[in-house]
Amino acid sequence: MFNLYIFVVVVSVIILISFKIKSFFSSFGKERIKLEFIPATQYFLNVRAAVEVPQWEAIAKTHYREAKGHCEICSKKARMECHELWNFDTNTFTQKLVGMVALCHECHGGIHYGHTIHSKDRADAARITKHLLKVNHWSVDTLQNKMTSAQEEAARLTRLARNGGSGYKLDLTYLNQKKYRLAELRKMTNDERSRCIKKESY
Ligand SMILES: [Zn+2]
């Protein structure tokens, strides 16, 4: 009986270790924090700018509850920040909200790395950079290359928008879901651009 108990414990430990090793190596090469640079025509156009402060807080809390206090990228238990996920359609010139996630300050700052290095204090920016390199297993050179790519993509989207007109429409129909009813939002449309009031860049 005792031998069987030891056998079960040993096998469980081996399975656990192999799983950890596998997940450690499989995380290499994966871009868990994806840098995002907003096209210049879309600065200050986001959910936060389109709704009242209490409504934004209710929306954000919906996601903090779903994430149970853990960052949805790095899993760290931390004070949460709400990040909006966008899709840019260059045919219809639409910036569409396609999701929202609860993130720790460092992962969120990593996504908005352009904003981080220009606007945050040096200690905060250094902390975010360190976290970004660690979570993505990036070298400083890789970070530089990724920044260049993200900047080029934002410039491309900006150029297309300017050639096609004034910018992208802001589609916030994602917020018409039942789970956001607590926020007492008006019915959102596929063009909320004119309703946005300048608040923060993200
Ligand atoms: Zn995180």
Residues whose N, C-alpha, C, O or C-beta is under 5 A from the ligand:
A	BS01	ZN	C71 I73 C74 S75 K76 C104 C107
